[in-house]
Amino acid sequence: LTKFYQSFPSFTMVKVIFATLATAVVASDLSLTWSDCGAKHAKTTDVSPTTLTLGTETAITGTGTVDEDITGGTYDMELKAGGGLIDSHFTGNNCEAKSFNLPLGIGKLDWDGITCPLKAGTAKIGFHVTLASALPAALATSDITLNAGDQNAETTLCVKLHLAQTTSFV
């Protein structure tokens, strides 16, 4: 029976993919880097912290400036991981907190919501990330893009976060 299955190239490919996904990350931390991707009414000037610890909730805070009062609107958080294995969107109202379970049981995202109205000037926006204590190596590198629009559907936030392992694989 083993020879029968091994004669199919697709079965071998499935075994390779499974082995790649099953490889756990040794690191307990992932590095976090970010970039502002250009919103019409805001500029991100800082995102902290610079690392996330697997298995624990991490508060992520973005600081920036907004050139108008925000009284409403919506956001879209997009998570891409595993070389395209995961590409999920999480949406909601800017002014309301909301939690999202991540695919494949790898964790959750919590949008803190903003206090509306948010006055023009310096602003802080937060969310929390909890990732499983052991991630498949293929999912350790991921990108989260956070876009938000104001009450007039004009962009008020665009920031890209990149997570990557800080040490080697098993």
Solvent accessible surface area in square Angstrom, and as a share of the most:
residue,aa,sasa,rsa
1,L,163,0.81
2,T,90,0.52
3,K,172,0.73
4,F,118,0.49
5,Y,94,0.36
6,Q,98,0.43
7,S,78,0.50
8,F,95,0.40
9,P,110,0.69
10,S,74,0.48
11,F,72,0.30
12,T,61,0.36
13,M,126,0.56
14,V,91,0.52
15,K,86,0.37
16,V,92,0.53
17,I,93,0.47
18,F,143,0.60
19,A,58,0.45
20,T,68,0.40
21,L,48,0.24
22,A,63,0.49
23,T,42,0.24
24,A,37,0.28
25,V,10,0.06
26,V,91,0.52
27,A,7,0.06
28,S,71,0.46
29,D,47,0.24
30,L,1,0.00
31,S,36,0.23
32,L,6,0.03
33,T,79,0.46
34,W,85,0.30
35,S,55,0.36
36,D,44,0.23
37,C,45,0.27
38,G,52,0.50
39,A,17,0.13
40,K,132,0.56
41,H,26,0.12
42,A,19,0.14
43,K,120,0.51
44,T,10,0.06
45,T,78,0.45
46,D,68,0.35
47,V,7,0.04
48,S,49,0.32
49,P,46,0.29
50,T,97,0.56
51,T,62,0.36
52,L,3,0.02
53,T,57,0.33
54,L,11,0.06
55,G,38,0.37
56,T,72,0.42
57,E,101,0.45
58,T,18,0.10
59,A,55,0.43
60,I,4,0.02
61,T,45,0.26
62,G,19,0.18
63,T,28,0.16
64,G,9,0.09
65,T,66,0.38
66,V,13,0.08
67,D,96,0.50
68,E,36,0.16
69,D,59,0.31
70,I,4,0.02
71,T,79,0.46
72,G,12,0.12
73,G,19,0.19
74,T,88,0.51
75,Y,5,0.02
76,D,40,0.21
77,M,0,0.00
78,E,35,0.16
79,L,7,0.04
80,K,99,0.42
81,A,4,0.03
82,G,17,0.16
83,G,93,0.89
84,G,56,0.53
85,L,92,0.46
86,I,6,0.03
87,D,80,0.41
88,S,24,0.16
89,H,104,0.46
90,F,20,0.08
91,T,74,0.43
92,G,16,0.15
93,N,61,0.31
94,N,3,0.02
95,C,40,0.24
96,E,102,0.46
97,A,77,0.59
98,K,97,0.41
99,S,73,0.47
100,F,23,0.10
101,N,126,0.65
102,L,9,0.05
103,P,41,0.26
104,L,124,0.62
105,G,66,0.64
106,I,13,0.07
107,G,20,0.20
108,K,73,0.31
109,L,2,0.01
110,D,20,0.10
111,W,4,0.01
112,D,62,0.32
113,G,16,0.15
114,I,16,0.08
115,T,115,0.67
116,C,39,0.24
117,P,76,0.48
118,L,31,0.15
119,K,130,0.55
120,A,53,0.41
121,G,32,0.31
122,T,104,0.61
123,A,8,0.06
124,K,138,0.58
125,I,30,0.15
126,G,13,0.13
127,F,8,0.03
128,H,45,0.20
129,V,2,0.01
130,T,34,0.20
131,L,15,0.07
132,A,33,0.26
133,S,86,0.55
134,A,63,0.48
135,L,4,0.02
136,P,35,0.22
137,A,11,0.08
138,A,29,0.23
139,L,6,0.03
140,A,1,0.00
141,T,67,0.39
142,S,8,0.05
143,D,58,0.30
144,I,4,0.02
145,T,25,0.15
146,L,4,0.02
147,N,56,0.29
148,A,7,0.06
149,G,16,0.15
150,D,4,0.02
151,Q,77,0.34
152,N,97,0.50
153,A,92,0.71
154,E,59,0.27
155,T,60,0.35
156,T,11,0.06
157,L,18,0.09
158,C,15,0.09
159,V,7,0.04
160,K,101,0.43
161,L,3,0.02
162,H,69,0.31
163,L,3,0.01
164,A,24,0.18
165,Q,45,0.20
166,T,66,0.38
167,T,75,0.43
168,S,79,0.51
169,F,92,0.38
170,V,127,0.73
